[in-house]
Amino acid sequence: MPSPRPPFPAIKGLFGKPTNINNVETLANIPVIMTRGGDWFASMGTEKSKGTKVFAIAGKIANAGLIEIPMGMPLRKIVEEIGAAF
């Protein structure tokens, strides 16, 4: 028996009002964009994908952890140069 789905938060969210939901990574970029400007942020990445992206790298590498890189960086460069794969 199907059950009714709740309304989407954009229609009825917190306190019964429309509520905007964003991810933490997007919200974390707001202060630096406000400080340095949108043109600065857009200067990184590719033509169609502006800015940076956070990744977690682990495994048989020397530099495991969280990294923030410009959008469009090749996976090979992430693993071999940043991660310093063995």
DRENROGU-313832 format. One record per atom (N, C-alpha, C): residue number from 1; z negated, y negated, x negated. Coordinates in steps of 0.1 Angstrom, whole numbers, plus 5000, padded with zeros to 4 digits. Each point is the difference from the previous one (the first is absolute). Layout:
<nodes>
<node><num>NUM</num><pz>Z</pz><py>Y</py><px>X</px></node>
...
</nodes>
This chain:
<nodes>
<node><num>1</num><pz>5000</pz><py>5012</py><px>4991</px></node>
<node><num>1</num><pz>5000</pz><py>4988</py><px>5009</px></node>
<node><num>1</num><pz>5000</pz><py>4988</py><px>4991</px></node>
<node><num>2</num><pz>5010</pz><py>4992</py><px>5001</px></node>
<node><num>2</num><pz>5001</pz><py>4987</py><px>4991</px></node>
<node><num>2</num><pz>4989</pz><py>4990</py><px>5005</px></node>
<node><num>3</num><pz>4995</pz><py>4994</py><px>4990</px></node>
<node><num>3</num><pz>4990</pz><py>4989</py><px>5004</px></node>
<node><num>3</num><pz>5006</pz><py>4987</py><px>4997</px></node>
<node><num>4</num><pz>4996</pz><py>4990</py><px>5008</px></node>
<node><num>4</num><pz>5006</pz><py>4986</py><px>4998</px></node>
<node><num>4</num><pz>4996</pz><py>4995</py><px>4986</px></node>
<node><num>5</num><pz>5010</pz><py>4993</py><px>4994</px></node>
<node><num>5</num><pz>4997</pz><py>4994</py><px>4987</px></node>
<node><num>5</num><pz>4994</pz><py>4986</py><px>5002</px></node>
<node><num>6</num><pz>4991</pz><py>4997</py><px>4991</px></node>
<node><num>6</num><pz>4995</pz><py>4986</py><px>5001</px></node>
<node><num>6</num><pz>5011</pz><py>4990</py><px>4997</px></node>
<node><num>7</num><pz>4998</pz><py>4987</py><px>5004</px></node>
<node><num>7</num><pz>5010</pz><py>4990</py><px>4997</px></node>
<node><num>7</num><pz>5000</pz><py>4997</py><px>4985</px></node>
<node><num>8</num><pz>5012</pz><py>4996</py><px>4995</px></node>
<node><num>8</num><pz>5001</pz><py>4996</py><px>4986</px></node>
<node><num>8</num><pz>4991</pz><py>4987</py><px>4998</px></node>
<node><num>9</num><pz>4995</pz><py>4999</py><px>4988</px></node>
<node><num>9</num><pz>4991</pz><py>4989</py><px>4997</px></node>
<node><num>9</num><pz>5007</pz><py>4986</py><px>5001</px></node>
<node><num>10</num><pz>5013</pz><py>5000</py><px>4998</px></node>
<node><num>10</num><pz>5007</pz><py>4987</py><px>5002</px></node>
<node><num>10</num><pz>5001</pz><py>4996</py><px>5015</px></node>
<node><num>11</num><pz>4997</pz><py>5009</py><px>5009</px></node>
<node><num>11</num><pz>4999</pz><py>4997</py><px>5014</px></node>
<node><num>11</num><pz>4986</pz><py>4997</py><px>5005</px></node>
<node><num>12</num><pz>4991</pz><py>5009</py><px>4996</px></node>
<node><num>12</num><pz>4986</pz><py>4999</py><px>5003</px></node>
<node><num>12</num><pz>4992</pz><py>5006</py><px>4989</px></node>
<node><num>13</num><pz>4993</pz><py>4992</py><px>4992</px></node>
<node><num>13</num><pz>4992</pz><py>5004</py><px>4989</px></node>
<node><num>13</num><pz>4986</pz><py>4995</py><px>5001</px></node>
<node><num>14</num><pz>4995</pz><py>4994</py><px>4989</px></node>
<node><num>14</num><pz>4986</pz><py>4996</py><px>4999</px></node>
<node><num>14</num><pz>4997</pz><py>4990</py><px>5011</px></node>
<node><num>15</num><pz>4989</pz><py>5002</py><px>5007</px></node>
<node><num>15</num><pz>4996</pz><py>4992</py><px>5012</px></node>
<node><num>15</num><pz>5010</pz><py>4999</py><px>5011</px></node>
<node><num>16</num><pz>5009</pz><py>5010</py><px>5001</px></node>
<node><num>16</num><pz>5010</pz><py>5001</py><px>5010</px></node>
<node><num>16</num><pz>5011</pz><py>4990</py><px>4998</px></node>
<node><num>17</num><pz>5001</pz><py>4994</py><px>4988</px></node>
<node><num>17</num><pz>5010</pz><py>4990</py><px>4997</px></node>
<node><num>17</num><pz>5010</pz><py>5007</py><px>4990</px></node>
<node><num>18</num><pz>5013</pz><py>4995</py><px>5000</px></node>
<node><num>18</num><pz>5009</pz><py>5005</py><px>4990</px></node>
<node><num>18</num><pz>4995</pz><py>4999</py><px>4986</px></node>
<node><num>19</num><pz>5001</pz><py>5010</py><px>4992</px></node>
<node><num>19</num><pz>4994</pz><py>5001</py><px>4987</px></node>
<node><num>19</num><pz>5011</pz><py>5004</py><px>4989</px></node>
<node><num>20</num><pz>5001</pz><py>4992</py><px>4990</px></node>
<node><num>20</num><pz>5009</pz><py>5003</py><px>4989</px></node>
<node><num>20</num><pz>4994</pz><py>5009</py><px>4990</px></node>
<node><num>21</num><pz>5006</pz><py>5010</py><px>4996</px></node>
<node><num>21</num><pz>4995</pz><py>5010</py><px>4990</px></node>
<node><num>21</num><pz>5009</pz><py>5000</py><px>4988</px></node>
<node><num>22</num><pz>4994</pz><py>4998</py><px>4988</px></node>
<node><num>22</num><pz>5008</pz><py>5000</py><px>4988</px></node>
<node><num>22</num><pz>4993</pz><py>5010</py><px>4990</px></node>
<node><num>23</num><pz>5007</pz><py>5004</py><px>4990</px></node>
<node><num>23</num><pz>4993</pz><py>5009</py><px>4991</px></node>
<node><num>23</num><pz>4993</pz><py>4992</py><px>4989</px></node>
<node><num>24</num><pz>4991</pz><py>5007</py><px>4993</px></node>
<node><num>24</num><pz>4992</pz><py>4993</py><px>4990</px></node>
<node><num>24</num><pz>5008</pz><py>4994</py><px>4989</px></node>
<node><num>25</num><pz>5010</pz><py>5008</py><px>4995</px></node>
<node><num>25</num><pz>5008</pz><py>4995</py><px>4989</px></node>
<node><num>25</num><pz>5007</pz><py>4987</py><px>5004</px></node>
<node><num>26</num><pz>5005</pz><py>4998</py><px>5012</px></node>
<node><num>26</num><pz>5006</pz><py>4988</py><px>5004</px></node>
<node><num>26</num><pz>4990</pz><py>4989</py><px>5000</px></node>
<node><num>27</num><pz>4988</pz><py>5002</py><px>5006</px></node>
<node><num>27</num><pz>4990</pz><py>4990</py><px>5000</px></node>
<node><num>27</num><pz>4995</pz><py>4996</py><px>4987</px></node>
<node><num>28</num><pz>5000</pz><py>5009</py><px>4990</px></node>
<node><num>28</num><pz>4995</pz><py>4997</py><px>4986</px></node>
<node><num>28</num><pz>5010</pz><py>4991</py><px>4993</px></node>
<node><num>29</num><pz>5012</pz><py>4999</py><px>5004</px></node>
<node><num>29</num><pz>5010</pz><py>4992</py><px>4994</px></node>
<node><num>29</num><pz>4999</pz><py>4985</py><px>5005</px></node>
<node><num>30</num><pz>4994</pz><py>4998</py><px>5011</px></node>
<node><num>30</num><pz>4999</pz><py>4986</py><px>5006</px></node>
<node><num>30</num><pz>4994</pz><py>4990</py><px>4990</px></node>
<node><num>31</num><pz>4988</pz><py>5002</py><px>4994</px></node>
<node><num>31</num><pz>4995</pz><py>4990</py><px>4991</px></node>
<node><num>31</num><pz>5009</pz><py>4996</py><px>4988</px></node>
<node><num>32</num><pz>5006</pz><py>5009</py><px>4994</px></node>
<node><num>32</num><pz>5009</pz><py>4997</py><px>4988</px></node>
<node><num>32</num><pz>5012</pz><py>4993</py><px>5005</px></node>
<node><num>33</num><pz>5006</pz><py>5004</py><px>5011</px></node>
<node><num>33</num><pz>5011</pz><py>4993</py><px>5006</px></node>
<node><num>33</num><pz>4997</pz><py>4986</py><px>5003</px></node>
<node><num>34</num><pz>4988</pz><py>4998</py><px>5006</px></node>
<node><num>34</num><pz>4996</pz><py>4986</py><px>5004</px></node>
<node><num>34</num><pz>4998</pz><py>4992</py><px>4988</px></node>
<node><num>35</num><pz>4995</pz><py>5006</py><px>4989</px></node>
<node><num>35</num><pz>4997</pz><py>4992</py><px>4988</px></node>
<node><num>35</num><pz>5012</pz><py>4997</py><px>4992</px></node>
<node><num>36</num><pz>5009</pz><py>5010</py><px>4998</px></node>
<node><num>36</num><pz>5012</pz><py>4999</py><px>4991</px></node>
<node><num>36</num><pz>5012</pz><py>4997</py><px>5008</px></node>
<node><num>37</num><pz>5000</pz><py>5002</py><px>5013</px></node>
<node><num>37</num><pz>5012</pz><py>4997</py><px>5008</px></node>
<node><num>37</num><pz>5009</pz><py>5012</py><px>5003</px></node>
<node><num>38</num><pz>5007</pz><py>4999</py><px>5011</px></node>
<node><num>38</num><pz>5009</pz><py>5011</py><px>5004</px></node>
<node><num>38</num><pz>5012</pz><py>5002</py><px>4990</px></node>
<node><num>39</num><pz>5005</pz><py>4989</py><px>4994</px></node>
<node><num>39</num><pz>5011</pz><py>5001</py><px>4991</px></node>
<node><num>39</num><pz>4996</pz><py>5009</py><px>4987</px></node>
<node><num>40</num><pz>4987</pz><py>4998</py><px>4996</px></node>
<node><num>40</num><pz>4995</pz><py>5008</py><px>4989</px></node>
<node><num>40</num><pz>5000</pz><py>5015</py><px>5003</px></node>
<node><num>41</num><pz>4995</pz><py>5003</py><px>5012</px></node>
<node><num>41</num><pz>4999</pz><py>5014</py><px>5004</px></node>
<node><num>41</num><pz>5014</pz><py>5006</py><px>5002</px></node>
<node><num>42</num><pz>5009</pz><py>4992</py><px>5006</px></node>
<node><num>42</num><pz>5014</pz><py>5005</py><px>5002</px></node>
<node><num>42</num><pz>5008</pz><py>5001</py><px>4987</px></node>
<node><num>43</num><pz>4995</pz><py>4994</py><px>4989</px></node>
<node><num>43</num><pz>5007</pz><py>5001</py><px>4987</px></node>
<node><num>43</num><pz>4999</pz><py>5014</py><px>4994</px></node>
<node><num>44</num><pz>4990</pz><py>5008</py><px>5005</px></node>
<node><num>44</num><pz>4999</pz><py>5014</py><px>4996</px></node>
<node><num>44</num><pz>5007</pz><py>5009</py><px>5009</px></node>
<node><num>45</num><pz>5003</pz><py>5012</py><px>4995</px></node>
<node><num>45</num><pz>5007</pz><py>5010</py><px>5009</px></node>
<node><num>45</num><pz>5015</pz><py>4999</py><px>5000</px></node>
<node><num>46</num><pz>5006</pz><py>5005</py><px>5010</px></node>
<node><num>46</num><pz>5014</pz><py>5000</py><px>5002</px></node>
<node><num>46</num><pz>5005</pz><py>4990</py><px>5010</px></node>
<node><num>47</num><pz>5013</pz><py>4999</py><px>5001</px></node>
<node><num>47</num><pz>5005</pz><py>4990</py><px>5010</px></node>
<node><num>47</num><pz>4995</pz><py>5003</py><px>5014</px></node>
<node><num>48</num><pz>5000</pz><py>5013</py><px>5004</px></node>
<node><num>48</num><pz>4996</pz><py>5004</py><px>5013</px></node>
<node><num>48</num><pz>4985</pz><py>5004</py><px>5002</px></node>
<node><num>49</num><pz>4994</pz><py>5003</py><px>4989</px></node>
<node><num>49</num><pz>4985</pz><py>5003</py><px>5000</px></node>
<node><num>49</num><pz>4993</pz><py>4991</py><px>4991</px></node>
<node><num>50</num><pz>4994</pz><py>4990</py><px>5005</px></node>
<node><num>50</num><pz>4993</pz><py>4990</py><px>4992</px></node>
<node><num>50</num><pz>4986</pz><py>5004</py><px>4997</px></node>
<node><num>51</num><pz>4994</pz><py>4995</py><px>4989</px></node>
<node><num>51</num><pz>4986</pz><py>5001</py><px>4997</px></node>
<node><num>51</num><pz>4997</pz><py>5013</py><px>4992</px></node>
<node><num>52</num><pz>4988</pz><py>5004</py><px>5002</px></node>
<node><num>52</num><pz>4994</pz><py>5012</py><px>4992</px></node>
<node><num>52</num><pz>4996</pz><py>5011</py><px>5010</px></node>
<node><num>53</num><pz>4997</pz><py>5011</py><px>4994</px></node>
<node><num>53</num><pz>4995</pz><py>5012</py><px>5007</px></node>
<node><num>53</num><pz>4989</pz><py>5006</py><px>4992</px></node>
<node><num>54</num><pz>4989</pz><py>5005</py><px>5006</px></node>
<node><num>54</num><pz>4989</pz><py>5007</py><px>4994</px></node>
<node><num>54</num><pz>5003</pz><py>5015</py><px>5001</px></node>
<node><num>55</num><pz>4998</pz><py>5007</py><px>4988</px></node>
<node><num>55</num><pz>5002</pz><py>5014</py><px>5000</px></node>
<node><num>55</num><pz>4988</pz><py>5006</py><px>4992</px></node>
<node><num>56</num><pz>4997</pz><py>5013</py><px>5004</px></node>
<node><num>56</num><pz>4990</pz><py>5008</py><px>4992</px></node>
<node><num>56</num><pz>5008</pz><py>5010</py><px>4992</px></node>
<node><num>57</num><pz>4997</pz><py>5000</py><px>4987</px></node>
<node><num>57</num><pz>5007</pz><py>5010</py><px>4992</px></node>
<node><num>57</num><pz>4989</pz><py>5009</py><px>4994</px></node>
<node><num>58</num><pz>5003</pz><py>5013</py><px>4999</px></node>
<node><num>58</num><pz>4991</pz><py>5010</py><px>4995</px></node>
<node><num>58</num><pz>5008</pz><py>5012</py><px>4995</px></node>
<node><num>59</num><pz>4993</pz><py>5009</py><px>4993</px></node>
<node><num>59</num><pz>5007</pz><py>5012</py><px>4995</px></node>
<node><num>59</num><pz>5000</pz><py>5001</py><px>4985</px></node>
<node><num>60</num><pz>5010</pz><py>5006</py><px>4994</px></node>
<node><num>60</num><pz>5001</pz><py>5001</py><px>4986</px></node>
<node><num>60</num><pz>5005</pz><py>4987</py><px>4994</px></node>
<node><num>61</num><pz>4992</pz><py>4990</py><px>5000</px></node>
<node><num>61</num><pz>5004</pz><py>4987</py><px>4995</px></node>
<node><num>61</num><pz>4987</pz><py>4994</py><px>4993</px></node>
<node><num>62</num><pz>5003</pz><py>4991</py><px>4991</px></node>
<node><num>62</num><pz>4989</pz><py>4994</py><px>4992</px></node>
<node><num>62</num><pz>4993</pz><py>4989</py><px>5008</px></node>
<node><num>63</num><pz>5007</pz><py>4992</py><px>5008</px></node>
<node><num>63</num><pz>4995</pz><py>4989</py><px>5007</px></node>
<node><num>63</num><pz>5000</pz><py>5002</py><px>5016</px></node>
<node><num>64</num><pz>4990</pz><py>5008</py><px>5004</px></node>
<node><num>64</num><pz>4999</pz><py>5002</py><px>5015</px></node>
<node><num>64</num><pz>4993</pz><py>4989</py><px>5006</px></node>
<node><num>65</num><pz>5003</pz><py>4998</py><px>5013</px></node>
<node><num>65</num><pz>4993</pz><py>4989</py><px>5007</px></node>
<node><num>65</num><pz>5008</pz><py>4993</py><px>5010</px></node>
<node><num>66</num><pz>4996</pz><py>4989</py><px>5005</px></node>
<node><num>66</num><pz>5008</pz><py>4991</py><px>5009</px></node>
<node><num>66</num><pz>5008</pz><py>4990</py><px>4991</px></node>
<node><num>67</num><pz>5012</pz><py>4998</py><px>5005</px></node>
<node><num>67</num><pz>5009</pz><py>4991</py><px>4993</px></node>
<node><num>67</num><pz>5007</pz><py>4991</py><px>5011</px></node>
<node><num>68</num><pz>5003</pz><py>4988</py><px>4996</px></node>
<node><num>68</num><pz>5007</pz><py>4991</py><px>5009</px></node>
<node><num>68</num><pz>5013</pz><py>4996</py><px>4992</px></node>
<node><num>69</num><pz>5011</pz><py>5003</py><px>5006</px></node>
<node><num>69</num><pz>5013</pz><py>4999</py><px>4993</px></node>
<node><num>69</num><pz>5010</pz><py>4992</py><px>5009</px></node>
<node><num>70</num><pz>5010</pz><py>4994</py><px>4995</px></node>
<node><num>70</num><pz>5010</pz><py>4993</py><px>5008</px></node>
<node><num>70</num><pz>5008</pz><py>5011</py><px>5008</px></node>
<node><num>71</num><pz>5003</pz><py>4996</py><px>5012</px></node>
<node><num>71</num><pz>5008</pz><py>5009</py><px>5009</px></node>
<node><num>71</num><pz>5013</pz><py>5003</py><px>4992</px></node>
<node><num>72</num><pz>5005</pz><py>5013</py><px>5002</px></node>
<node><num>72</num><pz>5012</pz><py>5004</py><px>4994</px></node>
<node><num>72</num><pz>4999</pz><py>5006</py><px>4986</px></node>
<node><num>73</num><pz>4988</pz><py>5000</py><px>4994</px></node>
<node><num>73</num><pz>4999</pz><py>5006</py><px>4987</px></node>
<node><num>73</num><pz>5003</pz><py>5015</py><px>5001</px></node>
<node><num>74</num><pz>5009</pz><py>5005</py><px>4990</px></node>
<node><num>74</num><pz>5003</pz><py>5014</py><px>5001</px></node>
<node><num>74</num><pz>4988</pz><py>5009</py><px>4997</px></node>
<node><num>75</num><pz>5000</pz><py>5012</py><px>5007</px></node>
<node><num>75</num><pz>4989</pz><py>5009</py><px>4999</px></node>
<node><num>75</num><pz>4998</pz><py>5005</py><px>4985</px></node>
<node><num>76</num><pz>5011</pz><py>5002</py><px>4994</px></node>
<node><num>76</num><pz>5000</pz><py>5004</py><px>4986</px></node>
<node><num>76</num><pz>4992</pz><py>4990</py><px>4991</px></node>
<node><num>77</num><pz>5002</pz><py>4987</py><px>5002</px></node>
<node><num>77</num><pz>4993</pz><py>4990</py><px>4992</px></node>
<node><num>77</num><pz>4985</pz><py>5001</py><px>5004</px></node>
<node><num>78</num><pz>4997</pz><py>5002</py><px>5012</px></node>
<node><num>78</num><pz>4986</pz><py>5000</py><px>5004</px></node>
<node><num>78</num><pz>4993</pz><py>5012</py><px>4993</px></node>
<node><num>79</num><pz>5006</pz><py>5012</py><px>5000</px></node>
<node><num>79</num><pz>4994</pz><py>5012</py><px>4994</px></node>
<node><num>79</num><pz>5000</pz><py>4999</py><px>4985</px></node>
<node><num>80</num><pz>5011</pz><py>4997</py><px>4994</px></node>
<node><num>80</num><pz>5002</pz><py>5001</py><px>4986</px></node>
<node><num>80</num><pz>4994</pz><py>4988</py><px>4992</px></node>
<node><num>81</num><pz>5001</pz><py>4988</py><px>5005</px></node>
<node><num>81</num><pz>4996</pz><py>4988</py><px>4993</px></node>
<node><num>81</num><pz>4986</pz><py>4996</py><px>5004</px></node>
<node><num>82</num><pz>4997</pz><py>4999</py><px>5013</px></node>
<node><num>82</num><pz>4987</pz><py>4996</py><px>5004</px></node>
<node><num>82</num><pz>4990</pz><py>5011</py><px>5000</px></node>
<node><num>83</num><pz>5004</pz><py>5012</py><px>5005</px></node>
<node><num>83</num><pz>4991</pz><py>5011</py><px>5000</px></node>
<node><num>83</num><pz>4999</pz><py>5007</py><px>4986</px></node>
<node><num>84</num><pz>5010</pz><py>4997</py><px>4991</px></node>
<node><num>84</num><pz>5000</pz><py>5006</py><px>4987</px></node>
<node><num>84</num><pz>4999</pz><py>5015</py><px>5001</px></node>
<node><num>85</num><pz>5010</pz><py>5006</py><px>5007</px></node>
<node><num>85</num><pz>5000</pz><py>5015</py><px>5002</px></node>
<node><num>85</num><pz>5000</pz><py>5007</py><px>4987</px></node>
<node><num>86</num><pz>4993</pz><py>5011</py><px>4999</px></node>
<node><num>86</num><pz>4999</pz><py>5009</py><px>4988</px></node>
<node><num>86</num><pz>5013</pz><py>5007</py><px>4998</px></node>
</nodes>
